[in-house]
């Protein structure tokens, strides 16, 4: 993974480029096809700015971009994205566990710190935390070799009523959403029972412990749960 960045040249890769590569990687994982508009919305910038940056990334062979057909990372771009993601998730966990930083705030703080993390400090944090495999929001931490172990998952919104599932990870780019999930008790490892889906794209009625809640579609799509074989088959046929 380190070699991926060195082969491009560290001086050529700016912090802004790293942000783009990280976002493109996340969108690939979430939606498959990555559009200029989706990148712009996630980064809070205008589409022309995204187009210009994609041209620069393509010139460095970090992405492949075909107008109107989407963007995808090259192997080299994916290696750099995973290195930045590793920094980010280790920092989130360090802030949460060692500094007791608020769960909903560690993502934004790690965004500010990830670019300046040296390899030496990264190794120290990794060892200090006991070589963790997941960040506070449940996302897997990439290994040094660039591999990313993951469990099969599905969105809570896709779970059939009557099933109880384990939360694996939650989307972490919305601070207020994270705060609300914490209030509901929805964190990695939480057991959630889906009781009912209200008609006409209505909310889900769920049970966590002894408490019942209603969660809307946007929130249930931000929660990823362990997928069992039966769930995966049902999702594929719907």
N, C-alpha and C positions, 0 to 999 in steps of 0.2 A: 504493500500500500504506500509506503514512504517513497518507493522508487517511482510510483506513478507521478508524484508531484515533481520530483527531481528531474524526470525525463522531459517535462515541459519547461522547467526553469522556474525557481521560486520567485524571481523578480517579475516574471510575466504574469503571475497569478495575484490579482488584487483581492482585498477583502470582499469587495462587491461581487467579484466573480465567484468566490467561494459561496457567498449567499445564494447566488443564482443556481449554482450546481446543487447545493443542498435542497433548495426548493424544488428543482426539477426532479431530483431523486424522490422526494416525498410525494410529489404529484404522480409520478410513474407508479409508485406503490399503491396509491389510493385509487386512481382512476384509469390507469393504463395509458391512455392518450393524453399528452400534455400540450395545451394550447398557449399561445401568447397571452390571451386574455386571462387564463387561469393563473399564469405566472404573475401578471400585472396585479391581479386581485390579491394574491397571497403576499406580495411584497409591498403593496400600496403605492405602485408607481404607474405611470402612463404607458400605454401600449407601444408608442414610438421608442421609448427608452428601452423597453424589453427587446424590441426588434434590433436596435443598435447593439445591445449587449450580446444577443445571440449571434450576431455576425462576428463579433470579436471572439466569442467562445468557439465558433465553428472554425475560425482561422487558426486557432490553437489546437484543433482536432479534439476538443473536449465535448462537443455536442454535434449532432446531425440535425439540421433544420431545413425542412422543406415547407415553403409557404403553403398555407391552407391544409397541410397534412400533419402538422405537429412537430414536436421536438423530442429527441431522445438522447440520452447520454451515451458517449462512446465508452469503451472499457477504461480508457485513461481518465475520462471525466468522472466516471463512477468511482474509481479509486480515490480521487481527490475528495469527492463528496462524502465518501464513507470515512475518510480520515477526519474531516471537519465534524461529521456527525458523532464520531467517537469522542472527540474533544468535548463537544456540546453535552453529550449524555453523561460523561464522567463528571463534568463540571456541575450539571444539575444535581447529580447524586451527592457530590461533595457539599454543595450549598445546603441541600436538604438535610443530610445526615450529620454532617460535622458542624455546620453553622446554624442549623435549625431554621433555615430560611423558609418562608412560606411556600407551600406546595404549588400554589397558583402563580407564584412570582419567579420561580427558578428558571423557567424557560427564557423569559426576556433577559434575565441577568446573564445567563449562559450565552445568549446571542452576542452580548457585548464583550464577553471574555474569550470566546472560543478561538478567535483568530490569533491571539497573542500567546497561546499556550505552547510552551516549548516541549520538545520530546522528553526532556529530563523531568519536567514538572508533571507531565502527563503520566509517566511511569511511576512517579512518586504517589500521585493521587490514586492510580490504579491499585498499587500495593497497599496503600493506607486504607482503602475501602475493601480490601480482601478480594480483589479481582472480580468485581461484580459483573453480572450478565444482563442487567436491566436498569433503566433509569427510574426516577420516582413515578413516572407516568406509565411505566410498564413496557416501554419500547426497548428492544434488545440493543445492547451496546456492541458495535462492531469489534471483532477481534483484531489484533495487530496484523494478521495476515490478510485482512480485508474481507473475511467471511462474516456472514451475519446470520446466526442461527435464529430461526423463527418457528413458532408453532402455528399450525393452520388456524385461521381465525375468520370470523364473519362479523358483520355489524349487528348490534343488538336489534336494530330495526328489522332484520331478516329472520329473527328467531320466531318460531311458531309458538303461539299460546300453549301453555301447559308444559313448557320446557323450563328447566333450571340450568343456568349456564354460569361459567366463571369469567369474570372480567379479566382480560389479558392486558389491554392498554387503552388509553383514551387519547383523543386528539389534544394537542397541547398548545396550539397557537392562539387560543382565545382565553385571556386571563379570567374574564367574568364567567365564562362557561366552566372553566376549571373550578372556580370558587363554588359555583352552584352544584357541580358534581360532588364536590367534597361535602357540601351541606346535605346532599341526599345519601351520602355514604358510599358513593360509587367510586371505587379505587381499584387498582390491580389486585386481584385475589378475592374481591367481593363476589359473593354468590347472589345472583339475581334470578328471580322466578318471573317469567312473563305470564301474566294472568289473562290478559285480554287485549285485543287490538280493536279500537273503536273504528266504525266504518267511515268511508269517505276520507281516507288518509288521516284519520284522527290519531290521537296519541295512544301510546301503549300504557296499559295499567300493569305495574310491576310490584313485586314484593321483595324487600330487602330486610331480612330478619323478621321482625314482627310488624314492620311498617309498610304501608302501601303508598305508591306515588303514581302520578301520571307524568309521562315524559313525551314531549313532542317529537316530531320526525327529525328535526335538525339535531336535537340532542341525542336521540337514539342512534343516529348515524355517526356520531362522534365517539361512540363506545364500541370497542371491539372485544368480542368474547371468543372463548375456545370453541372451535368447530369440531363436532363429532361427525363420523361418517354419514350418519343419517341426515344431519343438518346440511352437509356439503351436497349430498345428492338432491335434497329438496331444493336448495338454492339454485342448482344447475338446471332443474326442470321447470322453474317458475318463469 
